[in-house]
Amino acid sequence: MQTLREAKPGDSVTVTKVGGEGAVKRRIMDMGITKGVGITVRKVAPLGDPVEVTVRGYELSIRKADAEMIEVAAANA
């Protein structure tokens, strides 16, 4: 399964699972990243951290460690 961390700039993906536990998972979900939501990867910093995405109509920068907890599938899959 692909994670958000592995998605390339310009990719549109759909969240299939939000990993993590407790406060970490709650923080990711509070940012609007929940199962079934569409995400477009805007930019990835030169060293890979952070990843800038568009989710639910707003831009969000997310740490690479958090992006690895978010499983995604291609939006047209």
C-alpha positions as CSV (number, residue, x, y, z in Angstrom):
1,M,0.0,0.0,0.0
2,Q,1.3,3.5,-0.9
3,T,1.6,6.2,1.7
4,L,1.2,9.9,1.3
5,R,5.0,10.2,1.8
6,E,5.6,8.2,-1.4
7,A,3.2,10.4,-3.5
8,K,4.8,12.7,-6.0
9,P,4.0,16.4,-6.6
10,G,0.9,16.7,-8.9
11,D,-0.5,13.3,-7.7
12,S,-4.1,13.2,-6.7
13,V,-4.8,10.5,-4.2
14,T,-7.6,9.2,-1.9
15,V,-7.0,8.3,1.8
16,T,-7.7,4.7,2.5
17,K,-6.4,4.5,6.1
18,V,-5.1,6.8,8.8
19,G,-2.5,5.1,10.9
20,G,-1.0,6.1,14.2
21,E,-2.4,5.9,17.6
22,G,-4.0,8.2,20.2
23,A,-3.1,11.9,20.0
24,V,-1.1,11.6,16.8
25,K,-4.0,10.0,14.9
26,R,-6.5,12.5,16.4
27,R,-4.2,15.4,15.3
28,I,-4.1,14.1,11.7
29,M,-7.9,13.6,11.6
30,D,-8.4,17.1,13.1
31,M,-6.5,18.5,10.1
32,G,-9.2,17.1,7.9
33,I,-7.4,14.0,6.7
34,T,-9.9,11.2,7.1
35,K,-10.7,8.0,5.2
36,G,-12.1,8.7,1.7
37,V,-11.0,12.3,1.4
38,G,-9.1,13.4,-1.7
39,I,-5.6,14.9,-1.4
40,T,-3.5,16.6,-4.1
41,V,0.2,16.8,-3.5
42,R,1.4,20.3,-4.2
43,K,5.1,20.3,-3.3
44,V,7.7,18.3,-1.5
45,A,10.6,20.1,0.1
46,P,14.1,19.3,-1.3
47,L,14.9,17.0,1.7
48,G,11.4,15.5,1.7
49,D,10.2,17.3,4.8
50,P,7.6,18.8,4.8
51,V,5.1,17.8,2.2
52,E,2.6,20.4,1.0
53,V,-0.8,19.1,0.1
54,T,-4.3,20.5,-0.7
55,V,-7.0,18.8,1.3
56,R,-10.7,19.9,1.6
57,G,-9.9,23.2,-0.2
58,Y,-7.0,24.4,1.9
59,E,-3.2,24.0,1.7
60,L,-1.5,22.1,4.5
61,S,2.1,21.3,5.2
62,I,2.6,17.9,6.9
63,R,5.7,16.3,8.3
64,K,7.1,13.3,6.5
65,A,6.7,11.2,9.6
66,D,3.0,12.0,9.7
67,A,2.7,11.5,5.9
68,E,4.1,7.9,6.3
69,M,1.1,7.1,8.6
70,I,-1.5,8.0,5.9
71,E,-2.2,5.2,3.4
72,V,-3.5,6.3,0.0
73,A,-4.6,5.0,-3.3
74,A,-4.6,6.7,-6.7
75,A,-7.7,8.9,-7.0
76,N,-9.0,7.2,-10.1
77,A,-8.5,3.7,-8.7
